[in-house]
Amino acid sequence: MARHSVAFNIDVPKGIIYGDGGGQKLGCMSANFRSPEGGRVTFAIANEALALHTPIPTPDGWTTMGELQAGDMIYGTTGEPVTVAEAFPVQVGRDCFRVTFLDGTSVIASDGHLWKAKPSGWPKQYNRLWTTRQMYEHKAKRWAIPIPGPQQRPERDLPMDPYLLGYWLGDGSTAGCNITVGDEDLEAFTANMIEIGVTVRPVGTKKGAANRMTFSDKSGFGADMGGEQARALRLLPCYRDKHIPEEYFLASIDQRIALLQGLLDSDGCAAKPGVIFVGRERLSRDVFQLLSSLGERPTIAFSADARSRDGGTWRVSFNPRYVTKCFRLARKQAKVVRATRTETYIASIEPVESVPVRCIRVDAEDSLFQAGESCQLTHNTHHWTPGQHGPAFYELTNNPSKGPGLAAVHEGEHGR
């Protein structure tokens, strides 16, 4: 490990240097419970930081690590909101690593950032806290990390029924209140529409073609044409530009599941690898985000196809864990097999150029919170260890799972 001279004119491992207050002032800390001069350490800080641009999901939408402030609400392990108790100054000059997850998304973390993880295939006793550097230097190729629960949000007064919107996003006319339905699903589709209070009727269906059903009782393009759902659709930003509107991402779990069911009933299937949604890029990325908010661990990939006007199709795949009913169409739901695993994986850790990073402390018993575009669980509590607990600091830095660790007190004064 590289060693660096600091203000105390001694060499200490860079992994335990702390940048103070953005002023790039370095303080000395020792992984030994004695200071380099032989006395007890006064205090220690376990540095656990993420890049400022790291996306952070909140009950009000997305923010970034750099924008978080004390008192903000973000998401914890169970999907319940947790409070940011403290947001610490920006640090520069840290050794940084790109941590890439199994789904291909990644975050940039400091060398001292902590993860609740286990080397893939290793016994349960190795499921503990590890620093990014420890994981990078370990011989394990992959690391198992826990999967968070679905993000809890209150029910919203949505302008259009989420199931109907999902079905229209999948198989609807981009600039019309019509949906294409195959013969085998027509009866079930009609029954599902009636169940949510929507009347549909055939319109302009050509002989031998799939059924074209409308949920507007009038023709024309005016916003006052048709029933309540048709009028609502024409006012949504996704009309003529298919995507999931922001307010639907912020809806309750049940409302988001209803939206997902509509998307999957229209453009999804259950197959041996799991459940698959197929669509154009923007909508597919929206489905990826929707699934991540529901605690699922999707992957997204592009399949080239010269027959497609877009050069191919996007596929979003996942093995359902929390969403027990992925489809409302019985023929599709019958093929769904729920996943039993409660872990996903860090696929790789690579050093990158240093970027500004910062720490936060969350008011959560396990000190975990969701971060990154796929809402992965990470640990970012700031620990202070008073001098009389030097041996405890030794445990915290060398074996974090046994440290004073997860409930350590942030003290305002640190005297000798």
C-alpha positions in Angstrom: 0.0 0.0 0.0 1.3 3.4 -0.9 2.5 5.6 2.0 2.2 9.3 2.3 3.9 11.9 4.5 1.4 14.2 6.3 1.6 17.2 8.6 3.0 15.1 11.5 6.1 14.3 9.4 5.4 10.6 9.6 4.3 8.0 7.1 0.9 6.4 7.4 -1.1 4.3 5.0 -3.2 6.4 2.7 -6.2 4.2 3.5 -6.4 5.9 6.8 -5.9 9.5 5.8 -8.9 11.8 6.2 -9.4 15.0 4.2 -10.7 17.7 6.5 -13.5 20.0 5.5 -12.6 20.2 1.8 -9.4 22.2 2.8 -7.3 19.2 1.8 -5.8 19.2 5.3 -4.7 15.7 6.2 -4.9 14.3 9.7 -3.0 11.3 11.0 -4.7 8.2 12.1 -3.2 4.8 12.9 -4.7 1.4 12.4 -2.7 0.5 15.5 -4.4 1.3 18.8 -1.3 3.3 19.7 -0.4 6.5 17.9 3.0 6.6 16.0 4.5 8.4 19.0 3.5 5.6 21.3 0.5 7.2 23.0 -3.2 6.5 22.6 -4.9 7.9 19.6 -7.3 10.8 20.4 -9.9 9.8 17.9 -10.3 8.2 14.5 -12.6 8.5 11.6 -13.5 5.6 9.3 -13.7 7.3 5.9 -16.5 5.9 3.8 -17.3 8.1 0.8 -19.0 8.0 -2.6 -18.5 10.3 -5.6 -20.5 13.5 -5.6 -22.4 12.6 -8.8 -23.6 9.2 -7.4 -27.4 9.0 -7.9 -29.4 8.7 -4.7 -33.2 7.7 -4.8 -35.4 9.7 -2.4 -39.2 9.7 -1.8 -39.3 12.9 -3.9 -37.3 11.6 -6.8 -33.6 11.5 -7.6 -30.8 13.5 -6.1 -27.0 13.1 -5.8 -24.5 12.4 -3.1 -23.2 15.9 -3.5 -26.6 17.5 -3.0 -27.7 15.6 0.1 -28.1 17.6 3.3 -28.8 16.6 6.9 -32.5 16.0 7.3 -33.1 14.7 3.8 -34.9 11.4 3.4 -33.4 8.5 1.4 -34.1 4.8 1.4 -32.7 2.1 3.7 -32.5 -1.7 3.6 -36.3 -2.5 3.9 -37.3 0.2 1.5 -38.6 2.5 4.3 -37.3 6.1 4.2 -34.4 6.8 6.5 -33.1 10.2 7.5 -29.7 11.6 6.6 -28.4 12.5 10.1 -25.3 14.2 8.9 -23.8 15.2 5.6 -20.0 15.7 5.8 -17.6 18.0 3.8 -16.2 17.0 0.4 -12.9 15.1 0.4 -10.4 15.2 -2.4 -7.3 13.2 -3.1 -8.8 9.9 -2.0 -7.9 6.6 -3.8 -11.1 5.8 -5.8 -12.5 2.6 -7.3 -15.3 1.9 -9.8 -17.5 -0.7 -8.2 -19.5 -2.5 -11.0 -22.6 -4.5 -10.1 -23.9 -7.6 -11.9 -26.4 -5.5 -13.8 -23.6 -3.4 -15.4 -24.3 -0.3 -13.4 -21.6 1.1 -11.2 -20.6 3.7 -8.5 -17.3 5.3 -7.7 -16.3 4.8 -4.0 -13.4 5.8 -1.9 -10.8 3.2 -0.7 -12.3 3.3 2.8 -16.0 3.1 1.8 -17.7 0.2 3.5 -19.8 -2.6 2.1 -21.9 -5.3 3.8 -20.6 -8.1 1.6 -19.3 -11.7 1.4 -16.8 -13.2 -1.1 -19.0 -15.2 -3.5 -19.0 -18.9 -2.5 -17.4 -18.3 0.9 -18.9 -19.4 4.2 -21.5 -17.1 6.0 -19.0 -16.0 8.6 -17.3 -13.9 6.0 -20.5 -11.9 5.5 -19.4 -8.7 7.2 -18.2 -5.1 6.5 -15.4 -4.7 4.0 -13.7 -1.6 2.7 -13.5 -1.1 -1.0 -9.7 -1.5 -0.9 -10.0 -4.8 1.1 -12.3 -6.1 -1.5 -10.1 -5.0 -4.4 -7.1 -6.6 -2.8 -8.9 -9.8 -2.0 -8.6 -12.9 -4.2 -12.4 -13.2 -4.6 -13.7 -12.3 -8.1 -17.3 -11.5 -7.1 -18.9 -10.2 -3.9 -22.4 -11.0 -2.7 -24.3 -8.0 -1.3 -27.9 -7.9 0.1 -30.9 -6.8 -2.0 -33.1 -4.0 -0.6 -36.8 -4.0 -0.3 -39.2 -2.0 -2.5 -39.2 1.7 -1.9 -42.1 2.7 0.2 -44.1 5.7 -1.1 -47.7 7.0 -0.3 -50.5 6.4 -2.8 -50.9 9.2 -5.3 -53.9 10.7 -7.1 -52.7 9.6 -10.6 -54.4 11.1 -13.7 -54.7 7.8 -15.5 -55.1 4.3 -14.2 -51.5 2.8 -14.0 -52.4 -0.6 -15.4 -54.1 1.0 -18.4 -51.1 3.3 -18.9 -48.7 0.4 -18.7 -50.6 -1.6 -21.3 -50.8 1.5 -23.6 -47.1 2.2 -23.2 -46.4 -1.4 -24.3 -48.9 -2.0 -27.2 -50.8 1.3 -27.6 -50.8 3.7 -30.5 -48.3 6.5 -29.8 -50.7 9.2 -30.8 -54.0 7.5 -30.1 -56.1 5.9 -27.3 -55.9 2.5 -29.0 -54.3 -0.7 -27.9 -53.4 -3.8 -30.0 -54.4 -7.1 -28.4 -53.9 -10.7 -29.8 -56.8 -13.1 -30.1 -55.6 -15.3 -27.2 -55.7 -12.4 -24.8 -58.7 -10.4 -26.0 -61.2 -11.9 -23.5 -58.9 -11.5 -20.5 -57.8 -8.0 -21.6 -61.4 -6.9 -21.8 -62.2 -8.4 -18.4 -59.2 -6.7 -16.9 -60.3 -3.3 -18.3 -63.8 -3.7 -17.0 -62.3 -4.5 -13.5 -60.6 -1.1 -13.4 -63.7 0.7 -14.8 -62.6 1.1 -18.4 -64.8 0.3 -21.3 -63.0 -0.8 -24.5 -64.4 -1.5 -28.0 -62.9 -2.6 -31.3 -61.9 0.1 -33.8 -60.4 -0.1 -37.3 -59.3 -3.8 -37.0 -58.3 -5.2 -40.3 -59.3 -8.8 -41.2 -56.6 -11.2 -40.2 -54.8 -8.6 -38.1 -54.5 -8.3 -34.3 -57.4 -6.7 -32.5 -57.3 -2.9 -32.2 -59.2 -1.8 -29.1 -59.9 1.8 -28.1 -60.7 3.2 -24.6 -62.0 6.5 -26.1 -65.7 6.7 -27.0 -65.1 9.5 -29.5 -62.7 10.0 -32.4 -60.5 13.1 -32.9 -57.4 14.6 -31.3 -58.8 17.1 -28.9 -58.2 16.8 -25.2 -61.9 16.9 -24.6 -62.6 13.8 -26.8 -63.5 10.5 -25.3 -63.8 9.3 -21.7 -61.8 10.3 -18.5 -58.9 7.9 -19.2 -58.5 9.0 -22.8 -58.6 12.7 -21.9 -56.0 12.1 -19.1 -53.7 10.3 -21.6 -53.7 13.1 -24.1 -52.5 15.5 -21.3 -49.7 13.3 -20.1 -46.1 14.0 -21.4 -45.8 10.5 -22.7 -48.5 11.0 -25.3 -46.7 10.9 -28.7 -43.5 10.3 -26.8 -43.7 7.0 -24.9 -42.0 6.9 -21.5 -43.0 6.5 -17.9 -44.1 9.9 -16.5 -42.2 11.0 -13.3 -45.3 11.0 -11.1 -45.8 7.3 -11.7 -42.2 6.5 -10.5 -43.2 8.4 -7.3 -46.4 6.4 -6.7 -47.1 3.7 -4.1 -45.8 0.1 -4.4 -49.2 -1.2 -5.5 -49.6 1.6 -8.1 -46.1 0.9 -9.5 -46.8 -2.9 -9.6 -50.0 -2.1 -11.5 -48.0 -0.1 -14.0 -45.5 -2.9 -14.4 -48.3 -5.5 -14.9 -49.7 -3.4 -17.8 -46.3 -3.2 -19.4 -45.6 -6.9 -19.0 -49.1 -8.0 -20.1 -48.5 -6.1 -23.3 -44.8 -6.4 -24.1 -43.5 -9.0 -21.6 -43.3 -12.7 -21.2 -42.2 -15.3 -18.6 -39.4 -17.5 -19.9 -36.8 -19.8 -18.4 -34.4 -17.0 -17.5 -37.1 -15.2 -15.7 -39.5 -12.4 -16.7 -38.6 -10.3 -19.8 -39.8 -7.0 -21.1 -39.0 -6.1 -24.8 -39.2 -2.5 -26.1 -37.5 0.6 -27.4 -34.5 2.0 -25.5 -36.2 4.9 -23.5 -39.1 2.8 -22.3 -36.9 -0.1 -21.5 -34.6 2.0 -19.4 -37.7 3.3 -17.6 -38.8 -0.3 -16.9 -35.3 -1.0 -15.5 -35.7 2.0 -13.1 -39.2 0.9 -12.2 -38.1 -2.6 -11.3 -35.2 -1.3 -9.3 -37.5 0.9 -7.2 -39.6 -2.3 -6.5 -36.6 -4.1 -5.1 -36.0 -6.3 -8.1 -32.5 -6.7 -9.7 -33.1 -6.3 -13.5 -30.5 -6.4 -16.3 -30.8 -4.6 -19.6 -29.3 -5.6 -22.9 -29.6 -4.7 -26.6 -30.1 -7.4 -29.2 -29.2 -6.3 -32.8 -31.9 -7.2 -35.4 -31.7 -5.8 -39.0 -35.4 -6.1 -39.3 -36.0 -3.5 -36.6 -36.3 0.1 -37.5 -34.1 0.8 -34.5 -31.5 -1.7 -35.5 -32.6 -4.1 -32.7 -34.6 -4.4 -29.5 -33.9 -3.8 -25.8 -34.6 -6.5 -23.3 -35.1 -6.0 -19.6 -34.9 -9.3 -17.6 -35.4 -10.1 -13.9 -36.1 -12.9 -11.6 -39.0 -11.7 -9.4 -38.5 -11.6 -5.7 -40.8 -9.0 -4.2 -43.3 -8.7 -7.1 -45.3 -11.9 -6.6 -47.8 -11.1 -9.4 -46.0 -9.9 -12.5 -48.9 -10.3 -14.9 -52.7 -10.0 -14.8 -52.9 -12.3 -17.8 -53.3 -15.8 -16.3 -51.5 -17.6 -19.2 -48.4 -15.5 -18.6 -48.5 -15.5 -14.8 -48.7 -19.3 -14.7 -45.1 -19.5 -16.1 -43.6 -17.2 -13.4 -41.1 -18.8 -11.1 -40.1 -16.6 -8.1 -36.5 -16.2 -7.2 -35.3 -17.3 -3.7 -31.9 -15.6 -3.6 -31.6 -12.5 -1.3 -28.3 -11.4 -2.7 -26.9 -9.8 -5.9 -23.3 -9.3 -6.8 -20.5 -6.9 -7.2 -18.9 -8.1 -10.4 -15.7 -6.1 -10.5 -13.7 -3.4 -8.7 -11.2 -1.3 -10.6 -9.1 1.7 -9.6 -10.0 4.9 -11.3 -8.8 8.5 -11.2 -9.5 10.2 -7.9 -12.7 12.3 -7.8 -14.3 14.5 -5.1 -16.2 12.2 -2.6 -18.1 12.7 0.6 -19.6 10.8 3.5 -23.1 10.8 5.1 -24.4 9.2 8.2 -27.9 7.8 8.1 -30.3 7.2 11.0 -30.6 3.5 10.4 -29.8 0.6 12.7 -27.8 -1.3 10.1 -26.2 1.9 8.6 -27.2 0.8 5.1 -28.8 2.9 2.3 -29.7 2.6 -1.3 -27.4 4.3 -3.9 -26.7 4.2 -7.6 -29.0 4.0 -10.6 -30.0 0.4 -9.7 -30.5 1.3 -6.0 -27.8 -1.0 -4.5 -27.3 -1.3 -0.7 -24.2 0.3 0.6 -22.8 1.4 4.0 -21.8 5.0 4.6 -22.0 5.8 8.3 -19.3 8.0 9.7 -17.6 6.6 12.8 -15.8 8.4 15.5 -13.8 6.4 18.1 -12.7 8.2 21.3 -9.2 7.8 22.4 -10.0 5.5 25.3 -11.4 3.1 22.7 -8.2 2.7 20.8 -8.4 -1.2 20.8 -11.9 -0.9 19.5 -10.7 1.2 16.6 -8.1 -1.5 15.8 -11.0 -3.9 15.5 -13.1 -1.4 13.5 -10.4 -0.9 10.9 -9.1 -4.4 10.7 -12.3 -6.3 11.3 -15.2 -3.9 10.9 -17.9 -6.4 11.8 -16.5 -6.6 15.3 -15.8 -2.9 15.8 -17.8 -0.4 18.0 -18.9 0.1 14.6 -22.4 0.3 13.7 -23.6 2.4 16.7 -20.5 4.4 17.3 -21.2 7.9 18.7 -20.2 11.1 16.8 -18.8 13.2 19.6 -18.5 17.0 19.2 -15.3 17.3 21.3 -12.2 15.1 21.1 -9.7 16.1 23.7 -6.5 14.4 24.6 
